[in-house]
Amino acid sequence: MAENDARTLPPAKQAAARPSFLAGLNALETIIVAVIALVALAGLLMIAKGLILKSDGAFFSAGRPVWEQSGTTA
């Protein structure tokens, strides 16, 4: 019977009782987490930009003869 003594809270109160993701961090730790997140986001954006540039080059050169891809005319 001791097992059933623990009452479960309704879902609305469970969400209110659970602390947020950054609640346990002090100000300095929060700033460090934010800087790391911004660096990671910047890295992902650079990777995406490189992939877009690479795909644009392949897209625009597809279907043209090699001598036309160099940019010089014969």
C-alpha positions in Angstrom: 0.0 0.0 0.0 2.9 2.3 0.5 3.5 2.3 -3.3 0.1 3.9 -3.9 0.7 6.7 -1.4 2.6 8.8 -3.9 0.0 10.8 -5.8 0.6 11.9 -9.3 0.0 15.5 -10.3 -2.2 16.5 -13.2 -0.2 17.3 -16.4 -0.7 21.0 -16.0 0.9 21.0 -12.5 3.7 18.6 -13.6 4.8 21.1 -16.3 4.7 23.9 -13.7 6.7 21.9 -11.2 9.5 21.1 -13.6 12.2 23.8 -13.8 13.1 25.2 -17.2 16.2 24.3 -19.2 18.3 27.3 -18.1 16.8 27.7 -14.6 19.6 25.9 -12.8 22.4 28.0 -14.4 23.8 31.2 -13.1 24.3 34.3 -15.3 27.9 33.4 -16.4 26.9 29.9 -17.4 23.9 31.1 -19.3 26.1 33.5 -21.3 28.6 30.7 -22.1 25.7 28.5 -23.3 24.4 31.3 -25.5 27.8 31.9 -27.0 28.3 28.2 -27.7 24.9 28.1 -29.3 25.7 31.1 -31.5 29.0 29.7 -32.6 27.3 26.4 -33.5 24.6 28.3 -35.5 27.2 30.3 -37.3 29.0 27.1 -38.3 25.8 25.5 -39.6 25.1 28.6 -41.6 28.6 28.5 -43.2 28.1 24.9 -44.0 24.8 25.6 -45.6 26.2 28.5 -47.6 29.0 26.3 -48.9 26.5 23.6 -49.9 24.3 26.2 -51.7 27.3 27.7 -53.6 28.5 24.2 -54.5 25.0 23.1 -55.7 24.5 26.4 -57.7 27.8 25.8 -59.6 26.8 22.3 -60.4 23.3 23.3 -61.3 24.4 26.1 -63.7 27.1 24.1 -65.4 24.9 21.0 -65.9 24.1 20.3 -69.5 26.7 22.7 -71.0 29.8 21.4 -72.9 33.1 21.6 -71.1 34.5 24.3 -73.4 31.6 26.6 -72.5 32.0 26.0 -68.7 35.4 27.7 -68.6 34.0 31.1 -69.4 36.3 31.7 -72.4 35.1 31.6 -76.0 36.9 29.9 -78.8 
